[in-house]
Amino acid sequence: MKTKSFKSSLLLFLAAFIWGVAFVAQSVGMDYVGPFTFNAVRCFVGSLVLIPVIFWNQKRTAKKVDKDTLHDWPKESILGGISCGILFFIATSLQQIGILYTSVGKAGFITALYIVIVPILGIFLKRKVNLKIWISVLIALVGLYLLCMSGSLTLTKGDALILLGALFFSFHILVVDYFSSKVSGVKLSCIQLFIASMLSAIPMFVLENPKLSSICAAWAPILYAGILSCGVAYTLQIIGQRNLNPTIASLILSLESVISVLAGWVILHQTLSTRELIGCVLMFAAILLAEL
């Protein structure tokens, strides 16, 4: 069981790494297209990438029946995919719009507040969280503040939208936790992304003016966000959450904020202050404490 938990933690860390770099891609992509256009295209690309993976898995499991195949019920996959897709659409839309009105660092901090929201929601679902995990959450919260926040705590319009998005990301984590042990992770992720893409396409055509030239101009951030952030990372999240408590999973996933700051330092040549470095150390310390 410990080996499974360790592998799951590594998968979630990889997902957090991809998402952290994706903050840069999302910020750059918004220079060319609107938030709904960006989400619609990247989710569609992500779902397309997973289709050959599904066929490969089916061909492989046709020769060898394993536990994943036995639990892979089509109705549960569809229900789970639709549920996750709706929540994912709402959460990412709120986040993407919110980024227009606030800084990337502040957006990363507020989004990662799901590390607090998830265990609180878990209480209502009769999920026990021990004291060590609550201490880890508190340390992570302090680390996130030092890492991402440099201004006041006043909530702007963008901050409020991202905070609401964090609530829906929390719902998403809990729903993934429920379905991840019952269905194929790749199928669930594919359906989720397709639903999110179709839902994003509605406001894209109603509220925005999508142009093929603008989409092509943003090809690099869209492909990164579509193939890696959506297709790969969200599949890793679904598979990784199978053997972990959702609160611990949310702590590991919150490392995307650390990665986003480090990515800005490496890719965009932004400077890292002592305050931010202390925040990174506290975040990693919180994860290690939760995993011990």
Backbone hydrogen bonds, N-H to C=O, Kabsch-Sander energy under -0.5 kcal/mol:
donor,donor_aa,acceptor,acceptor_aa,energy
5,S,1,M,-2.3
6,F,2,K,-2.3
7,K,3,T,-2.4
8,S,4,K,-2.5
9,S,5,S,-2.3
10,L,6,F,-2.1
11,L,7,K,-2.1
12,L,8,S,-2.2
13,F,9,S,-2.3
14,L,10,L,-2.3
15,A,11,L,-2.0
16,A,12,L,-2.5
17,F,13,F,-2.3
18,I,14,L,-2.3
19,W,15,A,-2.5
20,G,16,A,-2.3
21,V,17,F,-1.8
22,A,18,I,-1.5
23,F,19,W,-1.0
23,F,20,G,-0.7
24,V,20,G,-0.5
24,V,21,V,-0.9
25,A,21,V,-1.3
26,Q,22,A,-3.3
27,S,23,F,-2.0
28,V,24,V,-2.3
29,G,25,A,-2.9
30,M,26,Q,-1.5
31,D,28,V,-1.7
32,Y,29,G,-1.7
33,V,29,G,-1.8
38,F,34,G,-2.5
39,N,35,P,-2.2
40,A,36,F,-2.6
41,V,37,T,-2.4
42,R,38,F,-2.3
43,C,39,N,-2.3
44,F,40,A,-1.7
45,V,41,V,-2.5
46,G,42,R,-2.2
47,S,43,C,-2.2
48,L,44,F,-2.1
49,V,45,V,-2.1
50,L,46,G,-1.1
51,I,47,S,-0.8
51,I,48,L,-0.8
53,V,49,V,-0.5
54,I,50,L,-2.1
55,F,51,I,-2.0
56,W,52,P,-2.1
57,N,53,V,-2.4
58,Q,54,I,-2.4
59,K,55,F,-2.1
60,R,56,W,-2.2
61,T,57,N,-2.9
62,A,58,Q,-0.9
63,K,60,R,-0.9
64,K,60,R,-0.9
66,D,64,K,-0.5
70,L,66,D,-1.9
71,H,67,K,-1.8
72,D,69,T,-1.0
73,W,71,H,-1.9
73,W,182,K,-0.7
77,S,73,W,-2.2
78,I,74,P,-2.5
79,L,75,K,-2.7
80,G,76,E,-2.9
81,G,77,S,-2.6
82,I,78,I,-2.6
83,S,79,L,-2.4
84,C,80,G,-2.8
85,G,81,G,-2.4
86,I,82,I,-2.3
87,L,83,S,-1.9
88,F,84,C,-2.9
89,F,85,G,-2.4
90,I,86,I,-2.2
91,A,87,L,-2.6
92,T,88,F,-2.7
93,S,89,F,-2.0
94,L,90,I,-2.2
95,Q,91,A,-2.2
96,Q,92,T,-3.0
97,I,93,S,-2.4
98,G,94,L,-2.3
99,I,95,Q,-2.0
100,L,96,Q,-0.5
100,L,97,I,-1.2
101,Y,98,G,-1.6
102,T,99,I,-0.6
107,A,103,S,-2.2
108,G,104,V,-2.3
109,F,105,G,-1.9
110,I,106,K,-2.5
111,T,107,A,-2.4
112,A,108,G,-1.8
113,L,110,I,-1.4
114,Y,111,T,-1.2
115,I,112,A,-1.9
116,V,113,L,-1.9
117,I,113,L,-2.0
118,V,114,Y,-2.6
120,I,116,V,-1.4
121,L,117,I,-2.8
122,G,118,V,-2.3
123,I,119,P,-1.2
124,F,120,I,-0.9
125,L,121,L,-0.9
126,K,123,I,-1.5
127,R,122,G,-3.2
128,K,126,K,-0.6
133,I,130,N,-0.6
134,W,130,N,-1.7
135,I,131,L,-2.4
136,S,132,K,-2.0
137,V,133,I,-2.5
138,L,134,W,-2.2
139,I,135,I,-2.5
140,A,136,S,-2.6
141,L,137,V,-2.3
142,V,138,L,-2.1
143,G,139,I,-2.5
144,L,140,A,-2.8
145,Y,141,L,-2.1
146,L,142,V,-2.3
147,L,143,G,-2.2
148,C,144,L,-2.8
149,M,144,L,-0.5
149,M,145,Y,-2.0
150,S,148,C,-0.5
156,T,154,T,-0.6
160,A,156,T,-2.3
161,L,157,K,-1.8
162,I,158,G,-2.2
163,L,159,D,-2.4
164,L,160,A,-2.0
165,G,161,L,-2.0
166,A,162,I,-2.1
167,L,163,L,-1.5
168,F,164,L,-1.6
169,F,165,G,-2.2
170,S,166,A,-1.8
171,F,167,L,-1.9
172,H,168,F,-2.2
173,I,169,F,-2.3
174,L,170,S,-2.0
175,V,171,F,-2.3
176,V,172,H,-2.6
177,D,173,I,-2.0
178,Y,174,L,-1.5
179,F,175,V,-2.1
180,S,176,V,-2.8
182,K,179,F,-1.8
183,V,179,F,-1.5
188,L,184,S,-2.4
189,S,185,G,-2.2
190,C,186,V,-2.4
191,I,187,K,-2.6
192,Q,188,L,-2.3
193,L,189,S,-2.5
194,F,190,C,-2.1
195,I,191,I,-2.5
196,A,192,Q,-2.3
197,S,193,L,-2.3
198,M,194,F,-2.3
199,L,195,I,-2.5
200,S,196,A,-2.1
201,A,197,S,-1.6
202,I,198,M,-0.8
204,M,200,S,-1.5
205,F,201,A,-2.0
206,V,202,I,-1.8
207,L,203,P,-3.0
208,E,203,P,-0.8
208,E,204,M,-1.0
215,I,211,K,-2.2
216,C,212,L,-2.6
217,A,213,S,-1.8
218,A,214,S,-1.3
219,W,216,C,-1.5
222,I,218,A,-2.2
223,L,219,W,-2.6
224,Y,220,A,-2.2
225,A,221,P,-2.6
226,G,222,I,-2.6
227,I,223,L,-2.9
228,L,223,L,-0.6
228,L,224,Y,-1.4
229,S,224,Y,-2.1
230,C,225,A,-1.6
231,G,226,G,-2.6
232,V,227,I,-1.5
233,A,228,L,-3.4
234,Y,229,S,-0.6
234,Y,230,C,-1.0
236,L,232,V,-2.3
237,Q,233,A,-2.2
238,I,234,Y,-1.8
239,I,235,T,-2.3
240,G,236,L,-2.9
241,Q,237,Q,-1.9
242,R,239,I,-1.1
243,N,240,G,-0.7
244,L,241,Q,-1.0
249,A,245,N,-2.5
250,S,246,P,-2.3
251,L,247,T,-1.7
252,I,248,I,-2.2
253,L,249,A,-2.6
254,S,250,S,-1.5
255,L,252,I,-1.6
256,E,253,L,-1.8
257,S,254,S,-1.9
259,I,255,L,-2.5
260,S,256,E,-2.5
261,V,257,S,-1.7
262,L,258,V,-2.3
263,A,259,I,-3.0
264,G,260,S,-2.0
265,W,261,V,-1.7
266,V,262,L,-2.4
267,I,263,A,-3.3
268,L,263,A,-0.8
270,Q,264,G,-2.2
273,S,271,T,-0.5
277,L,273,S,-2.1
278,I,274,T,-2.4
279,G,275,R,-1.9
280,C,276,E,-2.2
281,V,277,L,-2.2
282,L,278,I,-2.5
283,M,279,G,-2.1
284,F,280,C,-2.3
285,A,281,V,-2.3
286,A,282,L,-2.3
287,I,283,M,-1.9
288,L,284,F,-2.3
289,L,285,A,-2.3
290,A,286,A,-2.1
291,E,287,I,-1.8
292,L,288,L,-1.5
